[in-house]
């Protein structure tokens, strides 16, 4: 018997709906929902252990997976089983995690898992836009201590009109692709890419998405009410001691304030703060520290945060002595690495990124193979964050989620400025060598310069900046911080990263930690970010203002050639013999793709230097060569025969034709060698297909003057004596004429 199912429907306003239901699947989880839109179905389950971990953070895991069976496909590779998550899945996990995590109580430390699975795919539905909705709806059905319902929505803009959760086809026409996470009251997360839009346009897109999210949050609450809202579980809260908190605050605040105001370097400042903490701990006995030493550390961090925030709000000063809108010193360099196709160094304060560019063919494109999307990226960026960049020694266990997310943000910021007609596949790699501040924005700046150094004809250069916000709800004071430090990242109420050109914003990532942030403050922060971006952009263009006109001498040049479909086989050759020999002889890489519209072959030729590429182009010209009737061509004798000479077109090596002995000269030619020899070069006239022999006909004599008194030989007489007709005529040698004396069989029998 199928259990009772509870369901809520969300109207997206254009005929599409999202359905949330519970009660049928995964009932042993603490909360489970199935979210459906069209044929797309996602199952989300949430479980949180009841015992608290001895940690000072929430051990929350958000896991999003797409099952290949959902799209009726097999996993690629040798092992036919889903394995490690793809970058696309990791990015979705991060989007959900960033909205959920701040809504759990700070003293809730139970291990918690949110698992989202794509169970059925619809090509007209992008599932990542519903992952946040599914996660929050499942939590609303649980007994978790969770502040409020949230949801996420994608917003696009097509022909000036905003669209919620557009299809992938619609997104291809959109100039905005943003994911917004919010509760009914506050926007909490923004991430996306844009086509050089203004700050006001970005704020309007966020507002539009927020209105749709409010409807989705209300639907979750109705579902929870119908299902039966559970009482919030009790858990052991963190130990508190108000007296101890005041004591630590009084001992630490003024000292921290003084050090923060001194404007020292990161290492000096960190050491000084650590010393204050140790001095405070020294005032307690070993027994006291054993009893509540953890509280002393927590209360110290709280006092430190308060002192630094107040310094900024009251005096407009920051940890390194800068004003709120001041950018750290910047220096840049290009062409640093001699063997790469492009390279650059970008250093801003204590943050440094070294970027490289590699140019390749379509064969080097980044293949994306997910149940919800299959495709290729001809421009992609990889970001590496080794432990030494922060002065740490720790194990390296593959690419982290953070590296995937930061690399994706930088990639989205740059990719819109790579022209559509760029013939190369372009890979950018950013190696973060120092970090105290936004290394992802340093990656954008270094990537821009490296691309221009490599000769990639960017539409416009891109720069990026990380911003912060400190606010006080009671006094109404707030300060927007340009180019934030690593220490300022966790001290503020909002941190966001913005990339863009001189024309507008190309990408953003925003996390808002304060409730009810006004759109006025948001727009002001974005405008201050624009001033900072343009300042940084000026430093980049002072180093390299336009892309290099040509690629470097040691970098490959790409030439693209279109070939009619019927010649592709000849270009490849049997078993690939022709193309493989060409690549070996010319030291080039040749890739042939088919245009899905015209069905022409698109030939990509990649090689260092022009000699090899020119040789390949000549070979293609030879394969495509079609002589025109009536035109004269230079040829070379390559083979001697009794009845003529085989000649090769000089303009199309490999294209041969027979020059018959009768077309060598006006005079009668007994021997071919009387007129031409091996290796001779001369001109011939092309007559097309000979109607009698049905072979191509060329003539040397047609270009020579007739000798004086020349008399053409009479045409062949097919009816002359000995001709076929006389010899083989049925009238002359018919069976009846030859055997006319033959008697009927029966008469002969009588004889």
C-alpha positions in Angstrom: 0.0 0.0 0.0 1.4 3.3 -1.1 1.7 5.7 1.9 0.0 9.1 2.0 1.9 11.7 0.0 2.0 15.4 0.9 2.5 17.8 -2.0 2.9 21.5 -2.7 3.0 23.2 -6.1 5.0 26.3 -7.0 3.8 28.2 -10.0 6.7 29.8 -11.9 4.3 32.1 -13.7 4.9 31.0 -17.3 3.1 27.7 -17.4 5.9 25.8 -15.6 5.6 24.4 -12.2 7.8 22.9 -9.4 6.3 20.3 -7.2 7.6 19.4 -3.7 6.3 16.2 -2.2 7.1 13.9 0.8 5.9 10.8 2.4 6.7 8.2 -0.2 10.5 7.8 -0.4 13.4 7.6 2.1 11.2 7.7 5.3 14.1 6.7 7.6 15.9 9.9 6.8 15.2 12.8 9.2 13.7 14.7 6.3 13.2 13.8 2.6 11.5 15.4 -0.4 11.2 14.8 -4.1 11.3 18.0 -6.2 9.9 17.7 -9.7 9.8 20.1 -12.6 8.7 18.6 -16.0 10.5 15.3 -16.2 13.3 16.4 -13.8 13.1 14.7 -10.4 15.5 15.2 -7.5 15.5 13.3 -4.2 16.9 15.2 -1.2 17.5 13.6 2.2 18.9 15.1 5.4 20.2 13.4 8.5 21.9 14.9 11.6 23.3 12.8 14.4 22.0 13.5 17.9 25.3 13.6 19.7 27.4 16.7 19.6 31.0 16.6 18.2 33.8 18.1 20.2 34.5 20.7 17.5 34.2 24.4 17.2 32.4 24.3 13.8 29.5 22.6 12.2 30.5 19.4 10.4 28.1 19.8 7.6 28.4 17.9 4.3 26.4 18.9 1.3 26.5 16.2 -1.4 25.0 16.6 -4.9 25.2 13.8 -7.4 23.7 13.3 -10.8 22.9 9.6 -11.7 23.6 8.7 -15.3 20.6 6.4 -15.3 18.5 9.6 -14.9 19.4 10.5 -18.5 19.3 6.9 -19.7 23.1 6.7 -20.1 26.0 4.7 -18.9 28.9 6.3 -17.0 31.9 6.9 -19.2 35.2 5.1 -18.7 36.2 1.5 -17.9 34.3 1.2 -14.6 30.6 1.6 -15.2 29.8 3.2 -11.9 29.6 6.8 -10.7 32.8 7.7 -8.9 34.2 11.0 -7.7 31.9 14.1 -8.3 32.5 16.2 -11.4 33.4 19.9 -11.2 29.8 20.7 -12.0 28.5 18.7 -9.1 31.0 20.2 -6.8 30.0 23.7 -7.8 26.3 22.9 -7.0 27.4 21.6 -3.6 29.1 24.8 -2.8 26.1 26.9 -3.9 23.9 25.0 -1.5 26.4 24.8 1.4 27.0 28.6 1.4 23.3 29.3 2.0 22.6 26.6 4.5 25.6 26.8 6.8 25.0 30.2 8.4 21.4 29.3 9.3 22.4 26.6 11.8 23.1 27.7 15.4 26.8 28.6 16.0 26.9 26.1 18.9 25.3 23.2 16.9 28.1 20.7 16.2 26.3 17.5 15.3 27.5 15.8 12.1 24.9 16.7 9.4 24.5 15.4 5.9 22.4 16.8 3.1 22.3 14.5 0.1 20.7 15.5 -3.2 20.4 13.1 -6.1 19.2 13.8 -9.7 17.0 10.8 -10.3 15.3 11.8 -13.6 16.7 14.3 -16.1 14.8 16.7 -18.3 16.8 18.5 -21.0 14.6 21.6 -20.5 15.3 21.9 -16.8 18.6 22.8 -15.2 18.6 20.8 -11.9 21.2 22.9 -10.0 18.6 25.7 -9.8 16.4 23.5 -7.6 19.0 22.0 -5.4 18.8 24.7 -2.7 15.0 24.5 -2.7 15.2 20.7 -2.2 17.7 21.0 0.6 15.7 23.5 2.6 12.4 21.7 2.1 13.9 18.5 3.5 15.3 20.4 6.5 11.9 22.0 7.1 10.5 18.5 7.6 13.2 17.5 10.1 13.7 18.5 13.7 17.0 20.3 13.0 17.6 23.7 14.7 17.5 25.7 11.6 16.7 29.4 11.4 14.3 29.7 8.4 13.4 28.3 5.1 15.5 29.4 2.1 15.6 28.7 -1.6 17.8 29.3 -4.6 16.8 30.4 -8.1 18.6 31.1 -11.4 17.7 34.4 -13.1 18.4 35.2 -16.8 17.6 38.1 -19.0 16.4 37.6 -22.6 15.7 40.7 -24.7 15.6 42.8 -21.6 13.1 40.6 -19.7 14.1 38.7 -16.6 13.4 34.9 -16.5 13.4 32.6 -13.5 15.1 29.2 -13.9 15.6 29.5 -17.7 16.3 26.4 -19.8 19.8 25.8 -21.2 18.6 27.0 -24.6 17.2 30.2 -23.1 20.4 30.7 -21.2 22.4 30.7 -24.4 20.4 33.8 -25.4 20.7 35.5 -22.0 23.1 38.2 -21.0 22.8 37.2 -17.3 23.3 33.9 -15.6 23.0 34.4 -11.8 22.1 32.1 -9.0 20.6 33.8 -6.0 20.1 32.2 -2.6 17.8 33.9 -0.1 15.2 33.5 2.7 11.9 35.3 2.6 13.5 38.3 4.3 17.1 38.5 3.1 19.3 37.8 0.2 22.2 35.6 1.4 24.2 34.5 -1.7 24.7 35.6 -5.3 26.9 34.0 -7.9 27.0 34.3 -11.6 28.3 35.7 -14.9 27.0 38.7 -16.9 27.7 40.4 -20.2 29.2 43.6 -18.9 26.1 44.8 -17.1 25.8 47.8 -14.7 25.6 47.7 -10.9 21.9 48.8 -11.0 21.0 46.0 -13.5 22.7 43.5 -11.2 20.7 44.7 -8.2 17.4 44.6 -10.3 18.2 41.0 -11.2 18.7 40.1 -7.6 15.4 41.7 -6.6 13.5 39.8 -9.3 14.9 36.5 -8.2 14.2 37.3 -4.5 10.5 37.7 -5.3 10.3 34.2 -6.8 12.3 32.8 -3.8 9.7 34.2 -1.4 7.0 32.1 -3.1 9.2 29.0 -2.8 9.8 29.6 0.9 6.1 29.9 1.6 5.4 26.6 -0.2 8.0 24.8 2.0 6.3 26.1 5.1 2.9 24.9 3.9 4.3 21.5 3.2 5.8 21.2 6.6 2.6 22.3 8.2 0.6 19.8 6.3 3.1 17.0 7.0 3.2 17.9 10.6 5.9 20.2 11.8 8.3 18.5 14.2 9.4 20.0 17.5 13.0 21.3 17.2 15.4 18.8 18.9 17.2 19.6 22.0 20.9 19.6 22.0 23.6 20.4 24.5 24.5 24.0 23.9 28.0 25.4 24.2 29.1 26.3 27.7 28.9 30.0 28.5 30.3 32.2 31.2 29.4 35.9 31.0 31.8 36.9 33.7 34.7 35.2 32.0 33.7 36.7 28.7 33.8 40.2 30.2 37.1 39.6 31.9 38.7 38.4 28.7 37.2 41.3 26.7 38.5 43.9 29.2 42.0 42.3 29.1 42.2 42.0 25.3 40.1 44.8 23.6 42.4 47.8 24.1 45.6 45.9 23.3 44.0 44.4 20.1 42.7 47.9 19.1 46.2 49.4 19.4 47.8 46.7 17.3 45.1 46.8 14.7 45.6 50.6 14.5 49.3 50.2 14.0 49.0 49.0 10.4 51.6 46.2 10.7 52.2 43.4 8.2 50.3 40.1 8.3 53.0 38.1 10.1 53.8 40.9 12.6 50.1 41.4 13.4 49.4 37.7 13.7 52.3 37.2 16.1 51.2 40.2 18.2 47.7 39.0 18.5 48.9 35.5 19.4 51.0 37.1 22.2 48.1 38.9 23.6 46.1 35.6 23.7 49.0 33.8 25.4 49.4 36.6 28.0 45.7 36.4 28.8 45.9 32.6 29.2 49.0 33.0 31.5 46.8 34.8 34.0 44.8 31.6 34.6 46.0 28.5 36.5 46.5 25.2 34.8 43.4 23.9 36.5 41.4 26.8 35.2 42.7 26.4 31.7 41.9 22.7 31.8 38.4 23.6 32.9 37.5 26.4 30.5 40.6 27.1 28.4 38.5 26.7 25.2 36.1 29.4 26.4 39.1 31.8 26.9 40.1 31.3 23.3 36.6 31.8 22.0 36.1 34.9 24.0 39.4 36.3 22.9 38.5 35.8 19.2 35.2 37.6 20.0 37.0 40.6 21.6 39.5 40.7 18.7 36.7 40.8 16.1 34.9 43.6 18.0 38.0 45.7 18.3 38.9 45.5 14.6 35.3 46.2 13.5 35.0 49.2 15.7 38.3 50.6 14.5 37.0 50.5 11.0 33.5 51.9 11.8 34.8 54.6 14.2 38.0 55.7 12.6 37.8 54.4 9.0 41.1 52.5 9.5 42.0 48.9 8.7 44.4 46.3 9.9 47.2 47.3 7.5 46.6 51.0 8.0 44.7 51.6 4.8 41.5 53.6 4.4 38.3 51.8 3.5 38.5 52.5 -0.3 42.3 52.2 -0.6 43.9 49.4 -2.8 47.1 47.8 -1.8 50.3 48.4 -3.9 50.3 46.5 -7.1 53.1 45.3 -9.4 52.8 43.2 -12.6 55.0 41.5 -15.1 54.4 39.6 -18.4 56.4 37.2 -20.4 58.1 35.9 -17.3 58.3 32.2 -18.3 60.3 31.7 -21.5 58.7 28.4 -22.7 55.0 29.0 -22.1 52.7 30.4 -24.7 51.9 33.3 -22.4 52.6 34.1 -18.8 52.2 36.9 -16.2 52.7 37.7 -12.5 50.2 39.8 -10.6 51.1 40.9 -7.1 48.8 43.0 -4.9 50.0 43.5 -1.3 50.7 40.0 0.1 48.8 38.2 -2.6 50.5 36.9 -5.8 49.4 34.8 -8.7 51.5 33.4 -11.6 49.3 32.6 -14.6 50.2 30.6 -17.7 48.4 30.2 -21.0 48.5 27.2 -23.3 47.1 27.2 -26.9 45.8 24.1 -28.5 43.3 22.6 -31.0 39.7 21.5 -30.5 41.1 18.1 -29.5 42.4 19.8 -26.3 38.9 21.1 -25.3 37.7 20.3 -21.8 35.1 17.5 -22.2 32.1 17.8 -19.9 30.2 14.6 -19.4 27.4 14.9 -16.9 23.9 13.3 -17.0 22.4 16.9 -17.2 24.9 18.2 -19.7 27.3 17.0 -22.4 29.6 19.5 -24.1 33.0 21.0 -24.5 34.8 24.1 -23.2 37.2 25.8 -25.6 38.3 28.2 -22.8 38.9 26.9 -19.3 40.9 27.9 -16.2 42.5 25.8 -13.5 43.3 27.3 -10.1 45.9 25.9 -7.7 46.2 26.9 -4.0 49.3 25.1 -2.5 49.8 25.3 1.3 53.0 27.3 1.0 51.1 30.3 -0.2 49.9 30.9 3.3 53.1 29.7 5.0 51.6 26.3 6.0 52.6 22.7 5.7 49.7 20.3 5.2 48.9 17.2 3.1 47.8 17.7 -0.5 44.9 15.4 -1.3 43.8 16.3 -4.8 41.9 19.3 -6.0 39.8 20.8 -3.2 36.2 22.1 -3.6 37.6 25.6 -2.8 40.0 25.4 -5.8 37.2 24.2 -8.1 35.0 27.1 -7.0 37.6 29.8 -7.1 38.8 28.6 -10.5 35.2 28.6 -11.9 34.6 32.2 -10.7 37.8 33.4 -12.4 36.9 31.4 -15.6 33.4 33.0 -15.7 34.9 36.4 -15.3 37.2 36.0 -18.3 35.4 33.8 -20.7 33.0 36.4 -22.0 36.0 38.4 -23.3 37.4 35.6 -25.4 36.1 36.3 -29.0 33.8 33.7 -30.6 36.2 33.4 -33.6 39.2 32.6 -31.5 40.7 29.5 -33.3 42.4 28.1 -30.3 41.4 26.0 -27.3 42.8 28.1 -24.5 43.8 26.8 -21.1 44.8 29.2 -18.3 46.4 27.9 -15.1 46.8 30.1 -12.0 49.4 29.2 -9.4 48.8 31.1 -6.2 52.2 31.8 -4.7 51.1 34.1 -1.9 47.7 34.7 -0.3 46.4 37.3 2.0 43.3 38.6 0.3 41.4 37.4 -2.7 43.6 35.0 -4.8 40.7 34.3 -7.2 40.6 38.0 -8.1 44.4 38.0 -8.5 43.9 35.0 -10.8 41.5 37.1 -13.0 44.1 39.9 -13.2 47.0 37.6 -13.9 44.9 35.6 -16.4 44.0 38.7 -18.4 47.7 39.7 -18.8 48.8 36.2 -19.6 46.1 35.9 -22.3 47.2 39.2 -23.9 50.8 38.1 -23.6 49.9 34.9 -25.5 48.3 36.9 -28.3 44.7 35.9 -27.6 42.7 38.8 -29.0 40.6 39.6 -25.9 37.7 41.9 -26.5 38.6 44.0 -23.5 40.8 43.4 -20.5 39.2 42.2 -17.2 40.1 43.0 -13.6 38.7 41.8 -10.3 38.4 42.9 -6.7 37.3 41.5 -3.4 35.1 43.7 -1.2 33.8 43.6 2.4 31.2 45.2 4.5 31.1 46.0 8.2 27.8 47.4 9.6 26.2 48.2 12.9 22.4 47.9 13.0 22.1 49.9 16.2 23.9 53.0 15.0 23.3 52.6 11.3 27.0 52.9 10.6 28.5 50.9 7.8 31.8 50.7 6.0 32.5 49.2 2.6 36.0 47.8 2.4 37.9 47.7 -1.0 40.5 44.9 -1.6 39.9 43.1 1.7 42.6 41.2 3.6 42.3 37.5 4.5 41.8 38.6 8.2 38.9 40.9 7.1 37.2 38.1 5.2 35.5 36.6 8.3 35.2 39.8 10.3 32.6 41.5 8.1 28.9 41.2 7.4 29.3 40.7 3.6 32.1 39.8 1.4 31.9 39.8 -2.4 34.1 39.5 -5.4 33.4 41.3 -8.7 35.1 41.1 -12.0 34.5 43.3 -15.0 35.8 45.5 -17.8 35.7 49.2 -18.2 32.2 48.7 -19.6 30.6 46.6 -16.9 30.4 43.5 -14.7 31.3 40.1 -16.1 31.0 37.9 -12.9 30.4 38.1 -9.2 30.3 36.0 -6.0 28.6 37.4 -3.0 28.0 36.1 0.6 25.8 38.3 2.8 25.9 37.5 6.5 23.7 40.3 7.8 19.9 40.2 7.7 17.9 42.7 5.7 20.8 44.3 3.8 19.3 47.2 1.9 19.6 47.4 -1.9 20.9 50.9 -1.4 23.9 49.7 0.5 24.4 46.9 -2.0 24.5 49.2 -4.9 26.9 51.6 -3.1 29.2 48.7 -2.4 29.1 47.6 -6.0 29.9 51.2 -7.2 32.8 51.4 -4.8 33.9 48.0 -6.2 33.8 49.5 -9.7 36.2 52.3 -8.7 38.6 49.7 -7.3 38.3 47.5 -10.4 39.1 50.4 -12.7 42.1 51.4 -10.5 43.4 47.8 -10.8 42.6 47.7 -14.5 44.8 50.7 -15.0 47.7 48.9 -13.4 47.2 45.9 -15.8 47.0 48.1 -18.9 50.1 50.0 -17.8 51.9 46.6 -18.0 50.3 45.4 -21.3 47.6 47.5 -22.8 46.6 45.4 -25.8 47.0 41.8 -26.8 50.1 41.0 -28.7 49.4 40.9 -32.5 51.0 37.5 -33.0 51.6 34.5 -30.9 55.2 33.9 -29.6 57.8 32.3 -31.9 57.7 29.1 -30.0 53.9 29.0 -29.6 51.8 27.3 -32.2 50.0 29.2 -34.9 46.5 28.1 -35.7 45.1 28.2 -39.3 41.6 27.0 -40.1 40.5 25.8 -43.5 37.1 24.7 -44.7 37.0 21.7 -47.1 33.9 20.4 -49.0 32.5 17.2 -47.6 33.4 15.1 -50.6 37.2 15.8 -50.1 37.4 14.8 -46.4 38.0 11.2 -47.2 40.9 12.0 -49.6 42.4 14.3 -46.9 42.3 11.6 -44.3 43.3 8.8 -46.6 42.8 5.0 -46.1 43.1 4.3 -42.4 44.3 7.9 -41.8 47.4 7.3 -43.8 47.4 10.7 -45.6 46.8 12.9 -42.6 49.2 11.0 -40.4 52.0 11.3 -43.0 51.2 15.0 -43.4 51.5 15.5 -39.6 54.8 13.6 -39.5 56.4 15.4 -42.5 55.3 18.9 -41.5 55.5 18.6 -37.7 52.0 19.9 -37.3 48.8 18.8 -35.6 45.8 18.5 -37.9 42.3 18.1 -36.6 39.2 17.7 -38.8 35.7 18.4 -37.5 32.5 18.5 -39.4 30.3 21.6 -39.4 26.9 20.3 -38.3 25.0 22.9 -40.5 26.9 22.9 -43.8 28.5 19.5 -43.3 31.8 21.0 -44.5 35.0 19.7 -43.0 36.7 22.3 -40.7 40.4 21.6 -40.8 42.5 23.0 -37.9 46.2 23.2 -38.5 48.4 23.9 -35.5 52.2 24.3 -35.9 55.2 26.2 -34.8 56.5 28.4 -37.7 54.9 28.9 -41.1 56.8 26.2 -43.1 54.8 23.2 -41.8 51.5 25.0 -42.0 52.2 26.2 -45.6 53.1 22.6 -46.6 49.8 21.3 -45.2 47.9 24.1 -46.9 49.6 23.3 -50.2 48.6 19.6 -49.8 45.0 20.6 -49.1 45.1 22.9 -52.2 46.4 19.9 -54.2 43.6 17.7 -53.0 41.0 20.3 -53.7 42.5 21.2 -57.1 40.1 21.1 -60.1 41.6 22.3 -63.4 39.3 24.6 -65.5 38.5 23.9 -69.2 40.4 26.2 -71.5 43.1 27.3 -68.9 46.8 26.8 -69.2 48.7 25.0 -66.4 52.4 24.4 -65.8 53.2 20.6 -65.5 56.2 18.4 -64.9 56.9 15.0 -66.5 57.0 12.4 -63.8 56.6 9.1 -65.8 57.4 8.1 -69.4 55.1 5.7 -71.3 55.1 4.3 -74.9 51.9 6.2 -75.7 52.6 9.4 -73.8 53.9 11.0 -70.7 52.3 11.3 -67.2 52.6 14.9 -66.0 51.9 16.5 -62.6 50.4 19.9 -62.1 53.0 22.2 -60.6 50.4 24.0 -58.6 48.9 20.8 -57.2 51.5 18.2 -56.5 50.0 14.7 -56.6 47.5 15.6 -59.3 48.5 13.7 -62.4 47.1 13.5 -66.0 48.2 11.6 -69.1 49.6 13.7 -72.0 49.0 11.5 -75.0 51.7 11.2 -77.6 49.3 12.7 -80.2 49.2 15.9 -78.1 52.9 16.4 -77.8 53.5 18.2 -81.1 51.9 19.0 -84.4 54.4 16.8 -86.2 54.0 13.0 -86.0 55.8 11.7 -83.0 57.2 8.3 -83.2 58.9 8.3 -79.8 57.8 10.3 -76.7 61.4 10.9 -75.8 61.8 12.8 -79.2 59.8 15.6 -77.6 59.9 15.4 -73.8 61.9 13.7 -71.1 61.6 13.0 -67.3 61.6 16.1 -65.3 60.8 18.5 -68.2 58.5 21.4 -67.2 56.3 23.1 -69.7 52.7 24.3 -70.2 49.7 22.4 -71.3 46.1 23.4 -72.1 43.3 21.6 -70.3 40.3 20.5 -72.4 38.3 18.7 -69.8 37.0 15.1 -70.4 37.6 13.7 -73.8 34.1 12.4 -75.0 35.8 9.5 -76.9 38.1 8.1 -74.2 36.2 9.6 -71.3 39.5 10.6 -69.7 40.9 14.0 -68.9 42.6 15.6 -71.9 45.5 18.0 -71.9 47.6 19.2 -74.9 51.0 20.6 -75.3 50.7 21.2 -79.0 47.6 23.4 -78.5 49.9 26.0 -77.2 52.3 25.8 -80.1 52.1 27.4 -83.5 51.2 25.1 -86.4 54.2 24.5 -88.6 54.0 26.1 -92.1 52.3 23.9 -94.6 51.0 21.6 -91.9 48.3 19.3 -93.2 46.1 17.5 -90.6 45.9 13.7 -91.0 42.5 12.6 -92.3 40.1 11.3 -89.7 40.0 7.5 -89.2 37.5 5.8 -91.6 35.7 3.1 -89.7 34.0 1.8 -92.9 37.3 1.2 -94.8 38.2 -2.3 -95.9 39.0 -4.4 -93.0 36.9 -2.4 -90.8 34.8 -3.9 -88.0 31.6 -3.5 -89.9 32.8 -5.2 -93.0 34.4 -8.0 -91.1 31.7 -8.7 -88.7 28.5 -7.8 -90.5 25.7 -10.1 -89.8 24.5 -9.4 -93.4 27.6 -10.9 -94.9 28.3 -13.7 -92.4 24.9 -14.4 -91.0 24.1 -18.0 -90.0 21.4 -18.3 -92.6 23.8 -17.2 -95.5 26.5 -19.6 -94.4 24.3 -22.7 -93.8 21.6 -22.1 -96.4 22.0 -25.6 -97.9 21.3 -27.2 -94.6 18.2 -29.3 -94.8 15.6 -29.7 -92.1 16.4 -32.4 -89.6 13.5 -34.5 -90.5 14.3 -34.5 -94.2 17.9 -35.4 -93.5 16.6 -38.3 -91.5 14.6 -39.6 -94.5 17.7 -39.5 -96.7 
